[in-house]
Amino acid sequence: MASQRNSKLPVVTEAEHAVRSAGGQRAMFNQRHVRRGNWFADWAGRLGGSDVYIGITGKEPTARKVRLLLDDWIFEDVSTKDLGGVLTEIFSRRGSSSRDSSTSGSSPSGATIRTKRLYLLFPAQVLKVPVGRSRYSATRKPPPDAELSPWERALLVQGDGPAGGSADEGA
């Protein structure tokens, strides 16, 4: 166990590689053990013109699923084999051509942020990220000032999706 405490977990190394490949400078996550085998790793820095915070937490060093915190988005149960892909998919889509599906007539592929209504009442933003055969999503209440970071604006798709139900459908 002592050697595990002193070395980076493979999932943390994969996250560092994904952040570096997306242009993150000094992508060295600060990894620490919390208690009873739980661990936490985080990094903050500039990525694609945005100040970004990324946190990863797992219940044990060999966890197959982790929680990913990306600014104020929280992804639950991200497979460790998909974590790098989730980060890469989110940050590699920056600067792509129009993401507005209403003008192109087709549904955008890749990571997207849409504004929806939960249970027909509450506005919410949903960040969906496909990785291979899996699809991950995180939901949040829209910021009061509606100010999005540059990486979020790059993923924003105009127009509401289907109303009602859970925003995490099919994920």
Residue, then its C-alpha position, 0 to 999 in steps of 0.5 A: m500500500a505504501s508504494q501505491r500512496n507514493s505513485k500516481l494511479p493509472v487513471v490519474t496518469e491518463a487524465e494528465h495525458a488527456v489534459r496535456s494533449a488538449g493543450g494544458q500546461r503543467a498538467m500534473f494532478n495533485q493526488r492524495h489519499v483521503r481515508r479508507g482507500n478513498w483518493f482524490a486528484d485535482w488540477a487547475g490551469r488554463l486549457g483552451g482559453s479557459d481557467v479550468y478546474i478538474g477533480i477526480t475521486g475514487k473509492e479505492p486505488t483499483a476503482r473501475k468508476v470515478r467521479l469527475l468534477l469539471d468546473d461546476w459540472i459533476f459526472e458520476d460513475v465515469s469508467t476509468k477506461d473512458l476518463g481520458g476520452v471524456l476529457t479529450e472529447i470535451f476539449s478537442r471540440r473547441g473551435s469546430s464549425s457551427r454546433d447549432s443543429s437548428t441551422s445545419g439540419s443534423s444532430p451534432s456529434g461529440a460533446t454538447i451542452r443543451t439547455k432543457r427543462l426538467y419536469l417541465l418547470f426547472p431550467a437546466q443545462v446538460l453536458k453530454v459526452p459520448v465515448g465509444r459505446s458509452r455516453y456520460s452526462a452532467t446536469r446543472k442549474p444555469p448560472p444566474d448571469a448566464e456567463l459561460s466559459p470559453w470551453e462551454r460556449a464552444l459546446l453549446v447547442q442552441g434550442d431546447g431538446p425534448a421537455g420533461g423527464s430526467a435530463d440524464e435520460g439514456a446516459 
